[in-house]
């Protein structure tokens, strides 16, 4: 094996189920790509190698999973352009349009039904990961999420001007500051269906600009309790979910 060149490259999304991940120079073989059927790989670099055995030249991409947990070198011939198909709530999806269910159309959004459908999606995904379902907590619901949803339509941010999370003060006010907390927010247009809208909110969290980091937070085993609120403001939907672990002693 001889290295011809190695260069950095722009980030591109790929997926694949053939071949293997390798260490640099193919010195060590890691797991097969078939072990990651729903993983999107981001390119970080590429290199050209000459295979001494047959004299062939091959281009290998240095890739990293979108969630940052896995990486390695893989022959580009084993990769396909685009994101991997995701599985949400027993439904394979690779495009937002597949969320629209014609038999579930209704004239106006129902925040309660959107929230109900969304938490069902979330808990199905958590169970698929071997993580217990989230439990709704009345205090978090009324004193944190219901308060935050009043703020975010006009101030769509987690933090105040001092860089402190707004939810921090709300949790502290009800004596729940001694725990781990998380917050995710989404804003989007109405999708003509409560179920479709809930699925598209889940899609947003899986495919946001943070490489799905928000979905990792929502499905993390760290969190046990939640509050969830959605509001329709001038035709725009806003959703906030506040999460909490078991309180520390």
C-alpha positions in Angstrom: 0.0 0.0 0.0 1.5 3.4 -1.0 0.1 6.8 -0.3 0.0 9.0 -3.4 -1.7 12.0 -1.8 -3.9 13.0 1.1 -6.0 16.2 1.2 -8.8 17.8 3.2 -12.2 18.2 1.5 -15.5 19.9 2.0 -18.2 18.3 4.0 -20.6 16.1 2.0 -23.2 13.6 3.1 -23.0 10.0 2.2 -24.4 6.7 3.3 -23.8 3.0 2.5 -24.0 -0.6 3.7 -21.1 -2.2 1.7 -17.5 -2.4 2.6 -15.7 -1.5 5.9 -14.3 1.4 7.8 -10.5 1.4 8.1 -7.8 3.2 10.0 -5.4 5.4 8.1 -3.5 3.6 5.3 -6.0 0.7 5.8 -3.8 -0.6 8.6 -6.7 -1.8 10.7 -10.2 -2.8 9.7 -13.0 -1.5 11.8 -16.7 -2.4 11.6 -18.6 -3.1 8.4 -20.8 -0.3 7.1 -23.8 -2.7 7.2 -23.7 -2.2 10.9 -24.7 1.5 10.3 -27.6 1.2 7.9 -29.2 4.5 9.1 -26.0 6.5 9.6 -25.2 9.6 7.6 -21.4 10.0 7.0 -19.8 13.4 6.6 -16.6 13.6 4.6 -13.5 15.2 6.3 -10.7 14.3 3.9 -9.7 12.0 1.1 -6.6 10.2 0.0 -5.3 8.3 -3.1 -3.7 4.9 -2.5 -1.8 2.5 -4.8 -2.6 -1.1 -4.0 0.7 -2.9 -4.5 -0.9 -6.3 -5.0 -2.5 -5.4 -8.3 -1.2 -1.9 -9.0 -4.6 -0.3 -8.8 -5.3 3.2 -7.5 -8.2 3.9 -5.2 -9.6 7.0 -3.5 -10.6 6.6 0.1 -12.7 9.1 2.0 -12.2 10.0 5.7 -15.7 10.1 7.1 -17.3 10.8 10.5 -20.9 9.9 11.5 -23.3 12.8 11.8 -23.5 12.2 15.6 -19.7 12.2 15.9 -19.5 8.7 17.4 -17.8 6.8 14.6 -15.2 7.6 12.0 -12.7 5.9 9.6 -11.6 5.6 6.0 -13.8 4.0 3.4 -13.4 3.4 -0.3 -15.6 5.9 -2.1 -17.1 3.2 -4.3 -18.9 1.9 -1.3 -20.6 5.2 -0.5 -23.8 6.7 -2.0 -24.5 10.4 -2.1 -27.1 11.8 0.3 -28.3 11.2 3.8 -29.2 7.8 5.1 -32.8 6.8 5.4 -34.0 7.4 8.9 -36.5 5.3 10.9 -39.0 7.3 13.0 -42.0 5.7 14.7 -42.0 2.6 12.5 -41.8 4.7 9.4 -38.8 4.9 7.0 -38.4 8.4 5.7 -35.8 10.1 3.6 -37.8 13.2 2.6 -40.1 15.6 4.4 -42.9 15.1 1.9 -43.4 11.5 3.0 -44.8 12.8 6.3 -48.0 14.2 4.8 -50.9 11.8 5.5 -53.9 12.7 3.3 -56.4 10.9 5.6 -55.3 13.1 8.5 -55.9 16.5 7.1 -57.7 19.1 9.2 -58.3 22.9 8.7 -56.5 24.3 11.7 -53.6 23.0 13.9 -54.3 21.5 17.4 -51.4 22.1 19.7 -52.6 19.3 22.0 -52.8 16.7 19.2 -49.4 17.8 17.7 -47.8 17.3 21.1 -49.5 14.0 21.6 -48.3 12.7 18.3 -44.8 14.1 18.8 -44.2 12.5 22.2 -45.4 9.2 20.7 -42.7 9.5 18.0 -40.1 10.4 20.6 -40.9 7.5 23.0 -41.0 5.0 20.1 -37.5 6.1 19.1 -36.3 5.9 22.7 -37.7 2.4 23.1 -35.9 1.4 19.9 -32.7 2.5 21.5 -33.4 0.6 24.7 -34.1 3.8 26.6 -37.2 4.2 28.8 -40.0 6.5 27.6 -40.1 10.1 28.8 -42.6 10.9 31.6 -44.6 14.1 31.6 -44.0 16.1 34.7 -46.8 18.5 35.7 -44.4 21.0 37.3 -42.1 21.1 34.3 -45.1 21.4 32.0 -46.8 24.3 33.8 -43.9 26.1 35.3 -41.3 25.7 32.6 -42.6 24.7 29.2 -45.8 26.6 29.4 -43.8 29.7 30.4 -41.1 29.3 27.8 -43.7 28.9 24.9 -44.9 32.5 25.8 -41.4 33.8 25.2 -40.0 32.0 22.2 -42.3 33.4 19.4 -40.7 36.8 19.9 -37.4 35.7 21.3 -36.4 32.4 19.7 -33.3 31.6 21.8 -32.3 29.5 24.7 -30.3 32.3 26.4 -30.7 35.7 27.9 -28.2 38.6 27.2 -25.9 37.3 29.9 -25.7 33.9 28.3 -27.8 32.1 30.9 -30.4 29.7 29.8 -34.0 31.0 30.4 -35.1 27.6 31.6 -32.4 27.7 34.4 -34.3 30.3 36.4 -37.6 28.6 35.8 -36.4 25.2 37.1 -34.7 27.0 40.1 -38.0 28.8 40.9 -39.7 25.5 41.5 -36.8 23.8 43.4 -35.7 21.6 40.5 -32.3 23.1 39.9 -30.4 20.1 41.2 -30.7 18.0 38.1 -29.5 17.9 34.5 -31.7 19.9 32.1 -32.1 20.2 28.4 -34.2 22.2 26.0 -35.0 21.9 22.3 -37.1 24.3 20.2 -38.5 24.3 16.7 -40.4 26.6 14.5 -42.1 25.7 11.2 -45.2 26.1 9.0 -48.4 24.1 9.4 -48.4 20.8 7.5 -52.2 20.5 7.0 -52.2 17.6 9.6 -51.4 17.4 13.3 -49.7 14.0 12.8 -47.8 15.2 9.7 -46.6 18.3 11.6 -45.4 16.2 14.6 -43.4 14.0 12.3 -41.9 17.0 10.5 -40.9 18.5 13.9 -39.1 15.2 14.6 -37.5 15.4 11.2 -36.3 18.9 12.0 -34.6 17.7 15.1 -33.0 14.8 13.3 -31.7 16.8 10.4 -31.0 20.3 11.8 -27.8 22.2 11.3 -26.3 20.5 14.4 -26.2 17.1 12.7 -29.1 15.8 14.7 -27.7 16.9 18.1 -31.1 17.9 19.3 -32.5 14.5 18.5 -29.7 12.9 20.5 -30.7 15.1 23.4 -34.3 14.1 23.2 -33.6 10.4 23.0 -30.8 10.4 25.6 -31.1 8.2 28.6 -30.0 11.1 30.7 -33.4 12.6 30.7 -36.5 11.1 32.4 -39.1 13.9 32.6 -40.4 16.4 30.2 -42.7 19.3 29.5 -43.9 20.0 25.9 -45.7 23.0 24.5 -46.7 24.2 21.1 -48.3 27.5 20.0 -49.6 28.9 16.7 -48.6 32.5 16.3 -49.8 34.2 13.0 -49.7 31.0 11.1 -46.3 29.9 12.4 -45.9 27.0 14.8 -43.5 27.1 17.7 -42.6 24.1 19.9 -40.5 23.8 23.0 -39.5 20.7 25.0 -37.9 20.9 28.4 -36.1 17.9 29.8 -34.9 16.9 33.2 -33.0 14.0 34.7 -33.7 12.4 38.1 -32.9 15.1 40.7 -29.6 14.8 42.5 -29.7 14.2 46.2 
